[in-house]
């Protein structure tokens, strides 16, 4: 329990956690302690603290048609064109919408959660502690930020990616 508290305080001091997030997390830990700490003893610590909805990537039939649609309807602008043929459209300063011509047009391909201190290999090891296997893509054609991409599946089979908080495709 003390390790979790130290980790939270360190994140707060490094300004990667707001005061509200710190207090909320401490209250949660206090509840575990009052309940006998059984949940904390049975489950490993979180893999990382999710900080943002970094992006959602959609499978579309025609990338340019979809880009035109989101530009006209929501005023989104293209911020990058990865080497794999898709494109990313900016949503504010810390998120984007990815459009890719993939199987099953009209569906979400994956969602990406932004975390602090992103390290694909370290996160994959922590996911294993939760009984989850991660897939790390090291293909330069699939990345524009220079980092390896980490994916895993949630209980319903949804593909979840983790990336550095603030990564903009």
LUMKOLLUM-403983 format. One record per residue (C-alpha): residue in three letters; x, y, z; residue number from 0. Coordinates in steps of 0.05 Angstrom, whole numbers, plus 5000, padded with zeros to 4 digits. Example, Ala and Ser with C-alpha at 12.3 -4.5 7.8 and 13.67 -1.06 7.14 Angstrom:
<rs>
+------+------+------+------+-----+
| type |   c1 |   c2 |   c3 | seq |
+------+------+------+------+-----+
|  ALA | 5246 | 4910 | 5156 |   0 |
|  SER | 5273 | 4979 | 5143 |   1 |
+------+------+------+------+-----+
</rs>
This chain:
<rs>
+------+------+------+------+-----+
| type |   c1 |   c2 |   c3 | seq |
+------+------+------+------+-----+
|  UNK | 5000 | 5000 | 5000 |   0 |
|  UNK | 5057 | 5047 | 5017 |   1 |
|  UNK | 5087 | 5037 | 4947 |   2 |
|  UNK | 5022 | 5058 | 4915 |   3 |
|  UNK | 5018 | 5121 | 4958 |   4 |
|  UNK | 5090 | 5138 | 4943 |   5 |
|  UNK | 5077 | 5129 | 4868 |   6 |
|  UNK | 5016 | 5174 | 4871 |   7 |
|  UNK | 5053 | 5229 | 4910 |   8 |
|  UNK | 5112 | 5225 | 4861 |   9 |
|  UNK | 5065 | 5232 | 4802 |  10 |
|  UNK | 5032 | 5292 | 4835 |  11 |
|  UNK | 5099 | 5325 | 4849 |  12 |
|  UNK | 5119 | 5314 | 4776 |  13 |
|  UNK | 5054 | 5347 | 4756 |  14 |
|  UNK | 5030 | 5285 | 4719 |  15 |
|  UNK | 4972 | 5279 | 4767 |  16 |
|  UNK | 4925 | 5335 | 4787 |  17 |
|  UNK | 4908 | 5349 | 4860 |  18 |
|  UNK | 4838 | 5322 | 4846 |  19 |
|  UNK | 4865 | 5258 | 4816 |  20 |
|  UNK | 4913 | 5250 | 4875 |  21 |
|  UNK | 4858 | 5259 | 4927 |  22 |
|  UNK | 4811 | 5212 | 4889 |  23 |
|  UNK | 4864 | 5158 | 4885 |  24 |
|  UNK | 4882 | 5165 | 4959 |  25 |
|  UNK | 4809 | 5160 | 4978 |  26 |
|  UNK | 4804 | 5096 | 4937 |  27 |
|  UNK | 4866 | 5067 | 4971 |  28 |
|  UNK | 4837 | 5086 | 5039 |  29 |
|  UNK | 4774 | 5048 | 5023 |  30 |
|  UNK | 4816 | 4986 | 5006 |  31 |
|  UNK | 4854 | 4993 | 5071 |  32 |
|  UNK | 4789 | 4999 | 5111 |  33 |
|  UNK | 4762 | 4937 | 5076 |  34 |
|  UNK | 4822 | 4898 | 5100 |  35 |
|  UNK | 4865 | 4909 | 5039 |  36 |
|  UNK | 4843 | 4843 | 5009 |  37 |
|  UNK | 4833 | 4871 | 4939 |  38 |
|  UNK | 4902 | 4903 | 4937 |  39 |
|  UNK | 4933 | 4838 | 4960 |  40 |
|  UNK | 4898 | 4797 | 4905 |  41 |
|  UNK | 4908 | 4843 | 4846 |  42 |
|  UNK | 4972 | 4874 | 4817 |  43 |
|  UNK | 4978 | 4949 | 4814 |  44 |
|  UNK | 4950 | 4984 | 4753 |  45 |
|  UNK | 4993 | 4978 | 4690 |  46 |
|  UNK | 4991 | 5054 | 4683 |  47 |
|  UNK | 4944 | 5112 | 4698 |  48 |
|  UNK | 4903 | 5131 | 4637 |  49 |
|  UNK | 4910 | 5206 | 4625 |  50 |
|  UNK | 4873 | 5218 | 4561 |  51 |
|  UNK | 4833 | 5189 | 4504 |  52 |
|  UNK | 4891 | 5197 | 4456 |  53 |
|  UNK | 4857 | 5174 | 4392 |  54 |
|  UNK | 4807 | 5129 | 4360 |  55 |
|  UNK | 4823 | 5096 | 4293 |  56 |
|  UNK | 4766 | 5080 | 4246 |  57 |
|  UNK | 4764 | 5029 | 4190 |  58 |
|  UNK | 4735 | 5067 | 4130 |  59 |
|  UNK | 4721 | 5048 | 4057 |  60 |
|  UNK | 4754 | 5111 | 4029 |  61 |
|  UNK | 4804 | 5151 | 4071 |  62 |
|  UNK | 4799 | 5215 | 4029 |  63 |
|  UNK | 4723 | 5214 | 4028 |  64 |
|  UNK | 4721 | 5205 | 4104 |  65 |
|  UNK | 4773 | 5260 | 4114 |  66 |
|  UNK | 4731 | 5307 | 4072 |  67 |
|  UNK | 4670 | 5289 | 4113 |  68 |
|  UNK | 4703 | 5303 | 4180 |  69 |
|  UNK | 4734 | 5366 | 4153 |  70 |
|  UNK | 4668 | 5394 | 4127 |  71 |
|  UNK | 4624 | 5371 | 4185 |  72 |
|  UNK | 4670 | 5381 | 4245 |  73 |
|  UNK | 4725 | 5426 | 4218 |  74 |
|  UNK | 4780 | 5375 | 4231 |  75 |
|  UNK | 4847 | 5384 | 4195 |  76 |
|  UNK | 4897 | 5331 | 4174 |  77 |
|  UNK | 4957 | 5331 | 4222 |  78 |
|  UNK | 4996 | 5272 | 4194 |  79 |
|  UNK | 4997 | 5219 | 4140 |  80 |
|  UNK | 5030 | 5155 | 4166 |  81 |
|  UNK | 5067 | 5112 | 4116 |  82 |
|  UNK | 5014 | 5058 | 4120 |  83 |
|  UNK | 4965 | 5099 | 4079 |  84 |
|  UNK | 4919 | 5126 | 4132 |  85 |
|  UNK | 4914 | 5196 | 4159 |  86 |
|  UNK | 4904 | 5229 | 4226 |  87 |
|  UNK | 4859 | 5289 | 4238 |  88 |
|  UNK | 4871 | 5335 | 4298 |  89 |
|  UNK | 4822 | 5340 | 4355 |  90 |
|  UNK | 4849 | 5395 | 4400 |  91 |
|  UNK | 4920 | 5395 | 4425 |  92 |
|  UNK | 4924 | 5324 | 4454 |  93 |
|  UNK | 4881 | 5278 | 4412 |  94 |
|  UNK | 4864 | 5258 | 4341 |  95 |
|  UNK | 4819 | 5215 | 4297 |  96 |
|  UNK | 4854 | 5163 | 4254 |  97 |
|  UNK | 4824 | 5142 | 4187 |  98 |
|  UNK | 4849 | 5079 | 4154 |  99 |
|  UNK | 4825 | 5036 | 4096 | 100 |
|  UNK | 4822 | 4969 | 4132 | 101 |
|  UNK | 4776 | 4909 | 4136 | 102 |
|  UNK | 4705 | 4920 | 4162 | 103 |
|  UNK | 4693 | 4993 | 4141 | 104 |
|  UNK | 4647 | 5030 | 4188 | 105 |
|  UNK | 4677 | 5001 | 4251 | 106 |
|  UNK | 4726 | 5024 | 4303 | 107 |
|  UNK | 4794 | 4991 | 4292 | 108 |
|  UNK | 4822 | 5010 | 4360 | 109 |
|  UNK | 4823 | 5063 | 4415 | 110 |
|  UNK | 4886 | 5091 | 4446 | 111 |
|  UNK | 4894 | 5114 | 4518 | 112 |
|  UNK | 4950 | 5164 | 4534 | 113 |
|  UNK | 4994 | 5147 | 4594 | 114 |
|  UNK | 5055 | 5180 | 4626 | 115 |
|  UNK | 5124 | 5149 | 4621 | 116 |
|  UNK | 5106 | 5105 | 4562 | 117 |
|  UNK | 5153 | 5045 | 4553 | 118 |
|  UNK | 5122 | 4990 | 4510 | 119 |
|  UNK | 5164 | 4933 | 4538 | 120 |
|  UNK | 5154 | 4953 | 4611 | 121 |
|  UNK | 5079 | 4961 | 4601 | 122 |
|  UNK | 5075 | 4894 | 4566 | 123 |
|  UNK | 5108 | 4862 | 4627 | 124 |
|  UNK | 5058 | 4896 | 4673 | 125 |
|  UNK | 5000 | 4872 | 4629 | 126 |
|  UNK | 5025 | 4801 | 4638 | 127 |
|  UNK | 5016 | 4810 | 4713 | 128 |
|  UNK | 4942 | 4821 | 4697 | 129 |
|  UNK | 4939 | 4759 | 4654 | 130 |
|  UNK | 4939 | 4800 | 4589 | 131 |
|  UNK | 4985 | 4790 | 4530 | 132 |
|  UNK | 5008 | 4850 | 4491 | 133 |
|  UNK | 5028 | 4856 | 4419 | 134 |
|  UNK | 5084 | 4906 | 4406 | 135 |
|  UNK | 5091 | 4931 | 4335 | 136 |
|  UNK | 5160 | 4956 | 4319 | 137 |
|  UNK | 5144 | 4968 | 4245 | 138 |
|  UNK | 5167 | 5039 | 4226 | 139 |
|  UNK | 5112 | 5043 | 4173 | 140 |
|  UNK | 5060 | 5041 | 4228 | 141 |
|  UNK | 5087 | 5097 | 4271 | 142 |
|  UNK | 5101 | 5170 | 4260 | 143 |
|  UNK | 5126 | 5186 | 4330 | 144 |
|  UNK | 5185 | 5139 | 4329 | 145 |
|  UNK | 5158 | 5095 | 4385 | 146 |
|  UNK | 5137 | 5023 | 4386 | 147 |
|  UNK | 5062 | 5012 | 4389 | 148 |
|  UNK | 5031 | 4968 | 4443 | 149 |
|  UNK | 4963 | 4935 | 4436 | 150 |
|  UNK | 4922 | 4888 | 4478 | 151 |
|  UNK | 4849 | 4866 | 4480 | 152 |
|  UNK | 4796 | 4883 | 4532 | 153 |
|  UNK | 4746 | 4830 | 4558 | 154 |
|  UNK | 4701 | 4843 | 4498 | 155 |
|  UNK | 4757 | 4837 | 4447 | 156 |
|  UNK | 4764 | 4911 | 4434 | 157 |
|  UNK | 4835 | 4929 | 4413 | 158 |
|  UNK | 4866 | 4979 | 4461 | 159 |
|  UNK | 4930 | 5016 | 4448 | 160 |
|  UNK | 4973 | 5052 | 4499 | 161 |
|  UNK | 5016 | 5112 | 4479 | 162 |
|  UNK | 5052 | 5169 | 4511 | 163 |
|  UNK | 5003 | 5222 | 4537 | 164 |
|  UNK | 5003 | 5278 | 4485 | 165 |
|  UNK | 5026 | 5234 | 4427 | 166 |
|  UNK | 4997 | 5263 | 4362 | 167 |
|  UNK | 5005 | 5210 | 4309 | 168 |
+------+------+------+------+-----+
</rs>
